[in-house]
Amino acid sequence: MKSPDTIDRAPLPPHCREAVAARLLPPVETLIDVGCGEGRFLIAARGKYRSGMGMDADPERLRAARDRGASVVRADIESGELPCRSVAAAVCLDVIEHVRDPASLLARIGRSLRPGGLLILSTPNIHYWTRLAARALGGPFPRTSSRPGAENDGGHLHYFTVRDMRDLLSENGFAPRRVEGVCSRRGPLAFLLRRFPGISGLGPTVEFLAPGMAILAEKARRHDAALNRSDGSKQSIGSQ
């Protein structure tokens, strides 16, 4: 597979989901990007992992990721078992709100991680202040997708607060360790972060000023036995 250094170096806003997730990720040996899209996280995290693989169901987006030099594989993120095992870390950025069964996705990611493996997950924050204001003032249900012209809120099926996501992770074998806000170049959080970078992980900041959240979690040790019982058909990430 190609080195992370060969992936194109397109700049990303410093507080977008890929950049925040890359900062949360410690150096790891192996990594998977579940729902990798066009490989933007693999760009942002170059140098943080030695061997990485992205997976997605969309052939066009996978082709774009390969053009950037990313190692990717087509996989059924919605319901299929992930084609790897015993990896040190997984990222899953703005995917969980699209799947029918979020708990099932977390279980399958857990089975792909080694004991004590890390997960970095991001999703829109339904408690963002403009969304709360829209509901309080009797407006329509707030959109959480940033895709221009996207119908049906970009295909979002689920909406989460920070507490919702912490609880969902805890109920499915992960121990949340850190939460940070995700935002675009504009907005009150971006304005504040340029002046006070240390507030990005403060509870009220993430809860009300961040349109999105990124959570670093660790696979709970008591769930390692389930991983050891998984079948031997999955391949090591390094074999890609």
N, C-alpha and C positions, 0 to 999 in steps of 0.2 A: 504494500500500500504506500501511497505517497506521504511524505512528511507533512506535518502541519505548516511548515515554512513554505511549502509550494502552493498553498491555497492563496487565492488572490487577496490583496490587502485593502479591500474596500473599507473606507472609514464608516464607523457606526456612531450614532449619538451615544454619549457616555452613560445615559441612564435608560437606554432601551433594554428590552428583556435579554437580548443576547449579551450585551456588555455587562449588565448586572450579574447574570449567571456566570459569566467568565470570571468576574471578580470573586464571586462566592466559591468557585471551584479551587480547591488546593491542587498542587501538582499530583497527578495520578499516572499509573502505568497504562491502564486501559479504560476506555470510555465508549459509551453508546449514546447517540442522539436519537431519541424516539420521536418520530414525526419531524425529521430534520428539514423538510422543505428544500430550499435551495442552498442549504449548507451555511447559513449565516452564522450560526453558533460556532461551527468548526473554524470559521474565519476568526471570530472574536476570541476564541480560546486557544489559538495556536500557541504552542510552547507550554501549555498546561498539561498536555497528555502526550504519551509516547506513541500509543496506538489507538486510533479512534475509528468508529464506523457509524455512519448515519443510516437511518431506515425510514422509509416512507412508502405510501401506497401509490403516490402520484408519479407516473413515469416522466412527465414533462419536468417536474420539479427535481426529480432525481437526475435527469440529464443536465439540468443547469448546475446542480451540485457537482457532478462529475467534471463538467467544464471548468470549474474552479479548482479542481484537483482533489476533491474530497473523495474518500472511500465510502461508498454507499451501497445499499442492497434494498431491493423491493420487499416489503413485508406488510402483512395485514395488521396494522396498528389497532384496528377496531376490535378484533376478536381472536386473532391467531397468537400462538406462542411466539415469543421473540427469538430470532435465530442466533442466539449466543448464550453463554453462561459464564459465571464466575468473573464478571467484569468488576472493576473497582468503583466505577461511577456511572450514573445515567443522568441524562438531562431530558426533560420533557416540557417544552416551552409552548404555552398557549395551545395545548392539544386536549387536555382533560375536559375542557368545557364543550368539546365537539363530540365526544364518544358517548354511546348510549349507557355504558356501565362504567363509571369512573373507578369503582372499587375493583372491578375485574382488571382494568388496566394497571392499577397499582400492584395488584397481586402478581401479574405477569412480569412487571418490571422487577419486583422483589425476587422472583425466581431466577432472574438473570444476573442478580448481583451476588458477589461473594459475601461471606460473613463480615458485617460491619461496613458494607458498601454504602456509598453516598448517592442520594438523589437530589437533583435540583429541579424544581418544578415551578412553572410560572402560569398565571391565569389572570384574567381581568378581575378587578375588585368592584363588586356591586355597591360597596359603601363609599365609593368616591363621591366627594361632596356635590358635584353637579348632578349625579344620578340620584342621590338622596333628595336634593332640592326639587328635581323634576317630579318625583313621586309626592313630595310634601305639598307641592303647588298644584297637584291634580293633573299633571301633564301625562303624556304617554309613557309606557314603560321604557326606561332608558336603554339606549343602544350601548353595547360594550365592545362591539367590533370596530376596529379603526379602518377597515377596508372601505375605500370610497365606493358608494353605490351598491354595497353588499346587501342582498335581500335576506330577510329572516335573520337579521343580526349576524350575518356571516356564518350561519350554520351553528350558532351556539345553542346548546341544549340545556346547559346547567349554569347557574350563577352562584358565586361564592363570596363570602366575607373571609377575612383573615382567620377568624375563629372556625368557620366552616372547614377551611382547608386544613388547618391544624388538626381538627377532630378527625377528618377523613384520613389523613396520613396516620394518625395514632391508631385508628381502628383497623388499619390495614398493614400493620407491621413496621411502621416507620416512626422514629423519634425526631420531631422537628427541632432544629438547632438554631436557626437564624432566619429572620424574615426581613426583606428589604423592599422598598418601593420601586416600582417600574413606571417610567413616564417618558414622554416625548421631549422634543426640544423646547416646546412651549408649555405653559401652564404654571400654576403657583409652585408646585414642587420643584420643577426645573429651575425656576427663579431662585428659590431658597437654597437649593443644593449648590448652585454656583457660588453662593456666599458662605454657606454653612454645610460643608460636605458630611459632617458627622451625624446629621439628623436623619440620614436615609433609612436607618434601621429603628428609629424610635416608633413605639406603638401608635400614638395618635397620628404621626406623620404618614405611616403606611396605611392606617385605617381610613383616613379621610382625605388626604391630599394626593394619594397615589392612584392613578387610574388602573394600575396593575400591581401585582405582588410577585415576588420570587422567594421561594422557601428552600433552604438547605436542610435536608433531613438525612438521618442515618438509619440503615436497616437494623431493626431491633434484633439482638442476638438470639432471642427465644424463637425466632422464625427461621434460623439457619437449618434446622432439621428438615423443614419442608424443601429447602433448596437441595439438600443432599439426596432427597428421594426423587428428584426430577429425572426424567429419562435421559439416556446418553445420546439422543439424536441431535441435540443442539451442539453447535460447533463453537470453538473458541474464537474470540474476536480476532486474534492474531493470525487465523488461518485465512482471512479474507484477502 
